[in-house]
Amino acid sequence: MPFWTWTGIKNGRASTHWPARGPDGQEGVLGMPRWQPERCAPDCRACADACPTAAIRREDNGMSVDYGRCIVCQICVESCPQEAMTPSGDWAYAVRRREDLQWQAAVNSEDGQLLRKKISQSLRRSLHIKHVDAGSCNGCESEIAALENPFYNLHRLGIFFTPSPRFADLLLVTGPVTAPMRDPLLATWEAMPEPRMVLAVGTCAVSGAPMDTGYAGGHGLEGLLPVDVWLPGCPPNPAALIHALLLLLERQPQRVEWGRYAD
């Protein structure tokens, strides 16, 4: 008997039961930093000056935080003298609207409810994904590959990757969309049948940061494709990827609204 076959029989099932129950595999992993604006000192620019992707900015009416540009480097946490930026385990940052990654006062909208109903009716319990690397560093790809390991076992949720856009329901995009990848990405999108959706994975795909200031970088998917779910992170972990996919299928709730993470 092959060694790995015997090891598998002896150790039993390795797959987690998450999200129904059990561990998500992200215990102790740092997520997006939490902003507590009431702690900010007037005219302090420490975190804004330290942020390498301009996710934090000092504006005329105060500070602004755009998690769509955050690469989870934690430099803002280290540089903030008032501890207004604090570490957290907030990794489930998938949202349906790009503006929900920008910290603002919470508001209610009916657009998300209508979209969720449409997706739920069309896809039900099965989803096929076509992945396009639009200039990624392969960090996101390493996390995507982990989805099919024995622990996360994506297939148990009825979600599968397909090599052909003709059979795909969802276009999963990583990378800032560099110039050489723009046309292949759009061609893949055009080859997909309706109804079709887009998931922007990683801060690069959400906003282009931090590559959007370089000569070869892109600006992400905003204004290029109709994105259904935005998932920042550098890279987002496998649990965050699963949460984003289940959010798309109306099987998990959105945890972030107007830049604020709900416990």
Helices and strands as residue ranges (DSSP letters): H 3-11, E 32-35, G 37-39, H 46-50, E 56-59, E 62-65, G 67-69, H 75-79, E 85-90, G 98-101, H 111-123, E 127-133, H 139-145, G 146-148, G 154-157, E 159-161, G 165-167, E 170-174, H 179-191, E 197-201, H 203-207, G 211-213, E 229-231, H 238-248, E 256-257, E 260-261
